[in-house]
């Protein structure tokens, strides 16, 4: 059973290339991104823009990446800048593609990072809710999660990400976004920064081996549908913008 909807094209944004120095944006990168989005829409393709794909900027990494207390403010400024430049071409944004893979870089601090990524998503949702997308309407903001288990995982990071999924589960992480309420294991009971639910749709990237069959994929899709949000299967993807 396939998801009811498909993400026709996921267009990643490289934060490291858009903001190579803090507060200094590479306008040429944003020009290129805008041209790509216009071209896709003119060809009848509805792009989904992934705000964080690839490595963090060096100046963020130098301050411990997602562990830095000021990273959310910098992230919010980056989201604002991208939205200001290309938001009119975007109907659907994704904050992250595989947040558990992102957290896997932080050995011993993964729970803290997963909480920070929840806050980062909610921060982006709040910033983007104030912008206009295509047709002058508020864009939809979601996240792409990775389902299924690579067999076998390749490399330390993939093995770490798989262990995180088994320990915490994408559904528990998504539940925080869908309800707006933080709960263990991602922190003490409380609210997300935006104070409301911060999830308009869910993207599902299937990583399972072909031998797992359609039944495993259908089961995973059915679980995601319990959140009451549109679920999109990941289609093609372009290279980093």
C-alpha positions in Angstrom: 0.0 0.0 0.0 1.6 3.3 -1.1 1.0 6.6 0.6 -2.0 8.6 -0.7 0.2 11.5 -1.8 3.7 11.9 -3.1 6.3 14.6 -2.8 7.1 15.1 -6.4 10.5 16.7 -5.8 12.4 17.5 -2.6 14.7 20.5 -3.1 17.3 20.8 -0.3 18.8 24.0 1.0 22.4 24.0 2.2 22.5 26.3 5.2 26.3 26.2 5.1 26.3 27.6 1.6 23.5 30.1 2.1 25.0 31.6 5.2 28.8 30.7 5.2 29.4 33.4 7.8 27.0 34.4 10.6 24.7 37.1 9.2 26.4 37.1 5.8 24.1 35.5 3.2 25.3 34.3 -0.2 22.6 36.0 -2.3 23.8 34.1 -5.4 22.8 30.8 -3.7 19.3 32.2 -3.0 19.1 33.5 -6.6 19.9 30.0 -7.9 17.4 28.5 -5.5 14.7 30.9 -6.6 15.4 30.2 -10.3 15.2 26.5 -9.7 11.9 26.8 -8.0 10.5 29.0 -10.7 11.6 26.5 -13.3 10.1 23.5 -11.5 6.7 25.3 -11.1 6.7 26.4 -14.7 7.1 22.7 -15.7 4.2 21.7 -13.5 6.2 20.3 -10.6 5.3 21.3 -7.1 8.6 21.4 -5.2 9.0 20.7 -1.5 11.8 22.8 0.0 13.9 21.1 2.7 15.3 23.9 4.9 18.2 21.9 6.4 20.1 19.4 4.2 23.7 18.6 4.6 26.2 19.9 7.1 25.7 22.9 9.4 27.8 26.0 8.7 31.3 25.9 10.1 30.5 28.9 12.4 27.6 26.9 13.9 29.7 23.7 14.3 32.4 25.7 16.0 29.8 26.5 18.7 28.8 22.9 19.1 26.1 22.8 16.5 22.6 22.0 17.8 24.0 22.0 21.4 24.7 25.7 21.3 22.1 27.7 23.3 21.9 30.4 20.7 21.5 28.2 17.6 17.7 28.5 17.6 17.9 32.3 17.1 20.4 31.9 14.3 18.2 29.2 12.7 15.2 31.5 12.9 17.1 34.3 11.1 18.2 31.8 8.4 14.6 30.6 7.9 13.4 34.2 7.6 16.0 35.0 5.0 15.3 32.0 2.8 11.5 32.6 3.1 11.9 36.3 2.2 13.8 35.5 -0.9 12.0 32.4 -2.3 8.8 31.9 -0.2 6.4 33.1 -2.9 7.4 30.0 -4.9 6.9 27.5 -2.1 3.7 25.8 -1.1 5.3 23.2 1.1 8.3 23.4 3.4 10.1 20.6 5.3 12.4 21.5 8.1 14.4 18.4 8.2 15.0 15.2 6.3 15.7 12.5 8.8 16.0 14.3 12.2 17.2 11.1 13.8 20.1 10.9 11.4 20.9 14.5 12.2 21.0 13.7 16.0 23.2 10.7 15.4 26.2 13.0 15.0 26.0 13.9 18.7 27.2 10.9 20.7 26.0 11.0 24.3 23.9 14.1 23.7 21.2 12.7 21.3 18.2 13.2 23.6 19.1 16.9 24.0 19.6 17.3 20.3 16.3 15.6 19.4 14.6 18.1 21.8 16.4 21.0 20.2 15.3 19.8 16.7 11.7 19.8 18.0 12.2 23.4 19.0 13.9 24.2 15.7 11.0 22.8 13.8 8.5 24.7 15.9 10.5 27.9 15.5 10.6 27.5 11.7 6.8 26.7 11.7 6.1 29.9 13.5 8.3 32.0 11.3 6.9 30.5 8.1 3.3 30.9 9.3 3.9 34.6 9.1 4.9 34.5 5.4 3.0 34.0 2.2 3.6 31.1 -0.1 2.3 30.5 -3.6 -1.0 32.1 -4.3 -0.7 34.4 -1.3 -1.6 31.6 1.2 0.2 30.4 4.2 2.6 27.6 3.3 2.4 24.2 4.9 5.3 23.1 7.1 6.2 19.5 7.8 9.1 17.1 8.3 10.4 14.1 6.5 11.2 11.0 8.6 13.0 7.8 7.6 11.1 4.6 8.0 12.3 1.0 7.8 15.6 -0.4 8.6 18.6 -0.5 6.2 19.9 -4.0 6.0 22.6 -3.7 7.1 23.2 -0.1 8.1 26.3 1.2 6.4 28.7 3.3 8.6 28.7 4.4 12.2 26.3 7.2 11.6 23.6 5.0 10.0 24.0 2.4 12.8 23.7 5.2 15.4 20.6 6.6 13.7 19.0 3.1 13.6 19.7 2.7 17.3 18.0 6.1 18.0 14.9 5.1 16.0 14.7 1.9 18.0 15.1 3.6 21.3 12.8 6.6 20.8 10.8 6.1 17.6 9.8 8.6 15.0 6.1 8.5 16.2 6.9 9.7 19.7 8.9 12.6 18.2 6.2 13.4 15.7 3.6 13.3 18.5 5.2 16.3 20.1 4.9 18.3 16.9 1.4 17.2 16.3 0.2 18.1 19.8 2.5 21.0 20.7 3.2 19.3 24.0 6.6 18.2 25.0 6.8 15.0 27.1 9.4 12.4 28.1 11.7 11.1 26.7 12.3 14.5 24.9 12.1 16.7 28.0 10.0 17.7 30.9 6.3 18.3 30.3 5.8 21.7 28.6 5.0 23.4 25.3 6.9 23.9 22.1 8.2 27.5 21.4 5.2 28.4 19.2 2.7 27.3 21.9 0.6 25.3 19.5 0.8 22.1 17.3 3.5 22.7 14.6 2.9 20.0 12.0 0.9 20.4 8.8 2.0 17.2 7.0 4.4 14.3 7.3 6.9 13.1 4.7 7.8 9.4 4.8 11.1 8.2 3.2 11.2 4.4 3.0 14.6 3.0 3.9 13.5 -0.6 4.3 14.9 -3.4 2.2 12.8 -4.7 -0.7 12.4 -8.1 1.0 10.3 -6.4 3.8 7.5 -6.2 1.3 4.5 -3.9 1.0 3.0 -5.0 4.3 5.7 -3.3 6.4 5.4 -0.1 4.4 1.6 -0.1 4.7 1.8 -0.7 8.4 4.2 2.2 8.9 2.0 4.5 6.7 -1.1 3.5 8.7 0.7 4.5 11.9 1.6 7.9 10.5 -2.0 8.5 9.4 -3.1 8.3 13.0 -1.8 11.8 13.5 -4.5 13.2 11.2 -2.1 14.9 8.9 -1.5 14.3 5.2 1.2 11.8 4.7 3.5 12.1 1.6 5.8 9.4 0.3 9.1 10.8 -0.8 9.6 11.0 -4.5 12.7 12.3 -6.4 15.3 14.6 -5.0 17.6 17.1 -6.5 21.1 17.7 -5.4 22.0 20.4 -2.8 20.9 23.8 -3.9 
